[in-house]
């Protein structure tokens, strides 16, 4: 919905301006959610620093963000299919996490 506000730079890249970021709605979260997201982000950083795969953790983070914003399973599928493709393993992992929330 904000894509047209950013100048095209070629190859699908866009130039971003702070004034447009200010218009993007950011949902406030409770301290419980904030702690949960902080813990997950710390797990991602430490796992990556250890040279291990963070795919499952990233998928869990994505699923929790979709849930936070109240997306339905159909909406999540549409977003993931557009970004990663329906056959991408990360899409399937994210959908599994989302369905378990």
Helices and strands as residue ranges (DSSP letters): G 3-5, E 7-10, E 13-15, H 18-21, H 31-49, H 55-68, H 73-83, H 89-100
